[in-house]
Amino acid sequence: MLRSPPTIVDLSDMLSESSQEVWNREVWWDAKLKHEACADELLAGRRARAARGEVDPVEDFLFTYYPFRFSALRQWSPGAGVRLEAATEFFFDRRFRVHADSTVSLAPPTEEIRQRLTFHLTLCRAVAQRPAFLGCFGLHEWAMVFENAEERRHSRWPLRLGSAGTDAVVRSQALRCTHYDAYRFFTPTARPLNRQVPTLPQRVENEQPGCVHVTMDLYKWTMKSAPWVPATLATDTFVLAREAREIDMRASPYDFSALGLKPICIETAEGRVEYEAAQRALTKKAAPLRDRLIAALERALKP
């Protein structure tokens, strides 16, 4: 059922609108088609596997742990601060509004949405201002199977060092996980071995840019901020999240060699050096994406 169109903005709003970009239909339609084509390419593997009833323990994580619909990644938006000409397609989306000159833009977020976007902004700013810690060596995945290998999430895949060997690595290394959503999956006997107890309320204080999961989470915060941030951020952060996930699994205790993934053997000194280099590279790639998300959120929250 069609919803009522958004309210037309009156002349009192024109002063604040004067600083907004205006995109003609050719420009924004081209951007929309390019975004949808990019999203379709990124979704192709998951769609094909679903049709065949197959799973991929690496990439599928991005569709299960981050449970966004395919249509959400495909959905195009210019983000806040942009007005679109000849954009009647958006007339019946209450998140958009029609201006007196018939252009369309995103409406200001509701108070509830502002609170959500403000949290995303606060977290991203805190992470951006914090130095990267690169000494965790991806041991969170090992802590998730510590002394409980029979209940591991990827039960179809063997452990490279077996159960006893995996446990020995955890006992020999310092667990320094700062990410709440990783820590909460530690086995009960692994949690006391971590140097801190990350909690959900302390997320802003704990999360740091060197964490592989924090890099992956850029995709989550971008998607949760849609449509008030540009859709290009969604596809860009997805690509980086997929790269980070691959590093995460290569450094895990699982043997994914059948998938063509060469292990990063963090149980060795050479492997820890390799992991730290990969972690540093991901941190460097994440920084400009985080800056883009911060800027987009600031525009969306501008009074």
Stockholm file with secondary structure:
# STOCKHOLM 1.0

chainA/1-303         MLRSPPTIVDLSDMLSESSQEVWNREVWWDAKLKHEACADELLAGRRARAARGEVDPVEDFLFTYYPFRFSALRQWSPGAGVRLEAATEFFFDRRFRVHADSTVSLAPPTEEIRQRLTFHLTLCRAVAQRPAFLGCFGLHEWAMVFENAEERRHSRWPLRLGSAGTDAVVRSQALRCTHYDAYRFFTPTARPLNRQVPTLPQRVENEQPGCVHVTMDLYKWTMKSAPWVPATLATDTFVLAREAREIDMRASPYDFSALGLKPICIETAEGRVEYEAAQRALTKKAAPLRDRLIAALERALKP
#=GR chainA/1-303 SS CCCCCCCBCCGGGHHHHTTSEEECHHHHHHHHHHHHHHHHHHHHHHHHHHHHTCCCTTTTHHHHTSCCCHHHHHCCCCCTTEEESSCGGGTTCTTEEECTTSCEEECCCCHHHHHHHHHHHHHHHHHHTSCCCCCSTTTHHHHTTTTCGGGCSCTTSCBTTHHHHHHHHHHHSCBCCCCHHHHTTSCTTTGGGBSSCCCSTTHHHHCCTTCHHHHHHHHHHHHHTTTSSCHHHHHHHHHHHHHHHHHHHHTSSBCCGGGTCCCCCTTSHHHHHHHHHHHHHHHHHHHHHHHHHHHHHHHHHCC
#=GC SS_cons         CCCCCCCBCCGGGHHHHTTSEEECHHHHHHHHHHHHHHHHHHHHHHHHHHHHTCCCTTTTHHHHTSCCCHHHHHCCCCCTTEEESSCGGGTTCTTEEECTTSCEEECCCCHHHHHHHHHHHHHHHHHHTSCCCCCSTTTHHHHTTTTCGGGCSCTTSCBTTHHHHHHHHHHHSCBCCCCHHHHTTSCTTTGGGBSSCCCSTTHHHHCCTTCHHHHHHHHHHHHHTTTSSCHHHHHHHHHHHHHHHHHHHHTSSBCCGGGTCCCCCTTSHHHHHHHHHHHHHHHHHHHHHHHHHHHHHHHHHCC
//
